[in-house]
Amino acid sequence: MNFFLRARSSPKPVSLIQLNLHEVSQLFNSMDPSPFPERDLDQDADEYIVTWAREYPMDHPLALRVHLERWPATDPTPLITDAIHHYYEYRAGIADLEFKRIMREGRVALATGLVFLATCLLGRHFVPENGDWAGYVRESLTIAGWVGMWRPMEMYLYDWWPVLRRARVFRKLSAMPVEVVGSAKLALEGPRAG
């Protein structure tokens, strides 16, 4: 499985993320009791991978190369590949649920805001038009009605963008090729361009 061969045939260059570990267990969260493929990644490793993935344009393919100083008795490549893909699929699913929650809460906030705005605008008509205080009350009702629309507007205009981008990054990471190399293996093969 050499993803560098596929990278040469790809029209866009592969953006390589390199992760250096002493041993396989460093990749996983030590507090998670699940078996390895379903385990959460270590917070530092996850943050490192996601931060680098965000540095590259979304349309660039990604690849991950894990350097292991201590090579275990069996080849850890399938374990690490499955664990990384499983973890980021799970995180993409969580981000999708968060997006749906924002949209659902946005609908409720929009309905509430529209009712409040209509009530305030309707209430303006019951305030007498003569007198200074009446003008202040009428303007206050208009402003309050539009302030009531602030939260649904914020949700529909801004809140969902970061969640959608995060889901896209996680989906990309869940499908990226993973290569695991040991320090001795790397020294024999020599450095590769990435």
C-alpha positions in Angstrom: 0.0 0.0 0.0 2.1 2.9 -1.2 0.0 6.0 -1.3 2.9 8.0 -2.7 2.5 6.1 -6.0 -1.1 7.2 -6.1 -0.1 10.7 -5.2 2.0 11.0 -8.4 -0.9 10.0 -10.6 -3.3 12.4 -8.7 -3.8 15.8 -10.3 -3.3 17.5 -7.0 -0.3 17.0 -4.7 -0.8 14.9 -1.6 -0.3 16.9 1.6 1.6 14.8 4.0 1.1 14.8 7.8 3.9 13.2 9.7 3.5 11.9 13.2 6.5 10.7 15.3 5.8 8.2 18.1 7.9 6.0 20.4 5.4 3.2 20.4 1.8 2.4 19.1 0.2 3.0 22.5 1.1 6.7 22.4 -1.5 7.1 19.6 -4.4 6.1 21.8 -6.1 7.6 24.8 -4.9 5.6 27.8 -8.2 6.2 29.7 -10.4 4.6 27.0 -11.1 1.0 27.9 -12.3 0.1 24.4 -10.3 -2.4 22.2 -7.7 -0.7 20.0 -9.6 -0.1 16.7 -12.5 1.5 18.6 -10.3 3.5 21.0 -10.2 7.3 21.0 -7.0 8.8 19.8 -4.7 10.5 22.3 -5.8 14.2 22.6 -2.4 15.5 21.6 -2.1 13.2 18.6 -5.7 14.1 17.5 -5.0 17.8 17.9 -1.8 17.6 15.9 -3.4 15.7 13.0 -6.4 18.0 12.9 -4.4 21.1 13.1 -2.2 20.1 10.2 -5.2 19.0 8.2 -6.7 22.4 8.6 -3.5 24.0 7.3 -4.0 22.5 3.9 -6.7 23.4 1.4 -9.9 21.3 1.6 -9.5 20.1 -2.0 -5.9 18.7 -1.4 -5.7 15.0 -0.7 -4.1 14.1 2.6 -1.9 11.3 3.7 -0.6 10.4 7.2 2.8 8.8 7.8 3.4 7.5 11.4 7.0 7.0 12.4 7.4 4.4 15.1 10.7 4.2 17.1 9.7 0.8 18.6 8.4 -1.5 16.0 6.1 -4.1 17.6 6.2 -7.9 16.9 3.4 -7.7 14.3 2.9 -5.0 11.7 0.8 -2.3 13.3 -0.3 -0.7 10.0 -3.8 -2.3 9.8 -4.5 -1.5 13.5 -3.4 2.1 13.2 -5.1 2.6 9.9 -8.4 1.2 11.1 -8.2 3.1 14.4 -7.6 6.4 12.7 -10.3 5.9 10.1 -12.8 4.7 12.7 -12.0 7.6 15.1 -12.5 10.3 12.4 -15.6 8.7 11.0 -17.0 8.8 14.5 -16.0 12.5 14.9 -17.6 13.3 11.5 -20.8 11.7 12.7 -20.7 13.8 15.9 -20.2 16.9 13.9 -23.1 16.0 11.6 -25.3 15.6 14.7 -24.1 19.0 16.0 -25.0 20.6 12.7 -28.5 19.1 12.8 -28.9 20.3 16.4 -27.9 23.9 15.3 -30.5 23.8 12.5 -33.2 22.4 14.8 -32.5 25.0 17.5 -32.3 27.6 14.8 -35.8 26.8 13.6 -37.1 27.1 17.2 -35.2 30.4 17.7 -36.5 31.7 14.4 -40.1 30.9 15.3 -39.7 32.5 18.7 -38.0 35.5 17.3 -40.6 36.1 14.7 -43.4 35.8 17.2 -41.6 38.3 19.5 -40.9 40.7 16.6 -44.5 40.6 15.5 -45.7 41.2 19.1 -43.4 44.2 19.5 -44.4 45.7 16.2 -48.0 45.1 16.9 -47.5 46.6 20.4 -46.2 49.8 18.8 -49.7 50.5 17.4 -51.2 50.6 20.9 -48.8 53.3 22.1 -50.2 56.8 21.7 -48.4 58.9 19.1 -48.3 62.1 21.0 -45.7 62.9 23.7 -41.9 62.3 23.9 -42.1 59.3 26.1 -44.4 57.6 23.6 -41.8 58.0 20.8 -39.2 56.4 23.1 -41.5 53.5 23.9 -42.4 53.0 20.2 -38.7 53.0 19.2 -37.8 50.7 22.1 -40.4 48.2 21.0 -39.0 48.2 17.4 -35.4 47.8 18.6 -36.4 45.0 21.1 -38.3 43.2 18.4 -35.2 43.2 16.1 -32.9 42.3 19.0 -35.1 39.2 19.5 -34.1 38.1 16.0 -30.4 38.3 16.8 -30.0 34.7 18.0 -31.7 33.0 15.0 -29.8 35.2 12.6 -26.5 34.4 14.3 -27.3 30.7 14.2 -28.3 30.6 10.5 -25.6 33.0 9.3 -22.6 32.0 11.4 -22.8 29.2 13.9 -23.1 26.3 11.3 -20.0 27.2 9.2 -17.3 26.0 11.6 -19.3 22.8 12.4 -19.7 22.0 8.7 -16.0 22.7 8.0 -15.0 20.5 11.0 -17.2 17.6 9.6 -15.6 18.0 6.2 -12.1 17.8 7.8 -13.0 14.7 9.8 -14.5 13.0 6.7 -11.3 13.7 4.8 -9.2 12.3 7.7 -11.4 9.2 7.9 -10.5 8.3 4.3 -6.8 9.4 4.1 -4.2 6.8 3.4 -2.0 5.9 6.4 1.5 4.6 6.2 3.4 3.3 9.3 7.2 3.2 9.2 9.7 2.2 11.8 12.9 4.1 12.4 15.0 1.2 11.2 12.8 0.7 8.1 12.9 4.4 7.3 16.7 4.4 7.6 17.0 1.5 5.2 14.7 3.0 2.6 16.0 6.6 2.9 13.9 9.7 3.0 11.0 10.2 0.7 9.7 13.4 -0.8 6.1 14.1 0.3 
